[in-house]
Amino acid sequence: MAGRNDNPNVSESDWDTFTVLRKRKTTADDFKRQQRVGNTESVVKNGLDGAVAHQNFKLDNSNEADKIDRVPRETAQAIIKARAAKKLNQEGLARQLGLKKQIVQGIENGKAPVKNNKDLTKIKRFLGVK
């Protein structure tokens, strides 16, 4: 029967000795020290909302170009016709929905992205466009 110590180079007393490695908590002083040395990376926040910032992050980290889905021409034309039928201009529609005029323009021009566009669904619901 093999014993606890099968290796002849290790003595029985070595089994009782052990080392506990712990990582020290990082403090504000440690962070400042790392900044002085230049071991930190700074990130600039430019006021973008979360969805756009996340989309830009995904685009920056991707290795191939992805096409951003825009409002289809048929949808934009339907919105324009429904808005004209209600005798509203872009500014009036935007004011009634609590949006900026530029948002309505972007949707009607087909330049606004489709994904997670709450404003597009709000306009479609108000005008009754499918």
N, C-alpha and C positions, 0 to 999 in steps of 0.2 A: 504494500500500500504506500502510495506516494505521500510524502509529508506536505506540510504547508509551504515549505521552502524547497522547491525542486532545483533552483539555481544555486550552484555552489559559491558563486561570487557575492551573493547577498546574505548578510548575516541575519539572525533572528531579530536583532534589535532594530534593524532598518524598517521592519514592518510596523513598529510603533511610532515612527517619526513621519509626520506629514506636514504639508504646508497648505495654508488656506490662502487662496488668491482672491482678493476682493477689489472691485473697481471703486475708486473713490468718487463721491458725488461731485459733479461739476458745479462750481459756484460762479457768481458774476465776476469775481476777480480772476478766476481761471479763464473765463471767456475773454476778458479784456487783455489778459496776458497773451492769449492765442491771437487776438487781433493785432497786437503790437508786432508779433513775430510774423504775421501774415498767413496763418494757418486756417483762416476762416473764409467763408464765401459770403459775399453780400448779395442780397436780393432787393431789387428796387420794386416797390409797389407803386403802380401808376394809376390807381383808382378804377381799374377795370372791375366789372362785376364778376362774380364767381364763375358763371358759365363761360364767359368769354375768356377769362384767364385760364380756366381748365382746358378749353378748346385750343388756346395758343400753346399751352404746355404740351398737349398731345401732339400738336403739329411740330413743335420744336424738337420733340424727342423721336418723331417718326423718321424713318430713313427713306420714305417715298412720299411723293406728293399725293395728297388726298383732295378730291374735289368736294367743295362745300356745296351742299344742296341749297338752292335758292328757291324763291317762290315761283311756281310754274306760271307761264304766260297766261294760260287759260284762267287760273285762279285770279291773277291780277286783273285781267280784263273783266271778269265777273264782278269783282269788287268795284271797279270803276263804273260799270253799268248800274249796279245796285245803288251806289252812292249818288249817281246822277239821277236815278229814278226818285230818290228821296229829296232831290234838289239841295244837296249839300256839296260844299266844296271841301277840299282836303283839310283846310283849317277848321271848318265847322265840325267835320267828323272827328277830328282830333280833339277839339274842345269838348264835344259831347262825351267822348270816351275817356277823357283825362289823359290823353297822350300828347306827344310832341308832333308837330306838323312833319318833321323830318322822318319820323317813324312811318307815318302814313305814306309819304312820298317813296320811301325805300321799299315798302311792300308793293305799292302800285307799279313801281318801276321794275320790280323783280330782283332787286339787289339785296333784300333782307334774307338772312338764312332761315330755313324752314324749321330746323331742329330746335325743339323747346321754345318756339316763338309764341309766347302767351299773347302778345299784341295781335298777331295774325288771327288767332282763334277768337279774340275779343271782337275784332272788326267783323269777321265772318259771322259770328253769332248775332251781332247788332244789325247787320245788313241782311241776314237770312241767306247767306251764300253757303252752298255745300262744299 
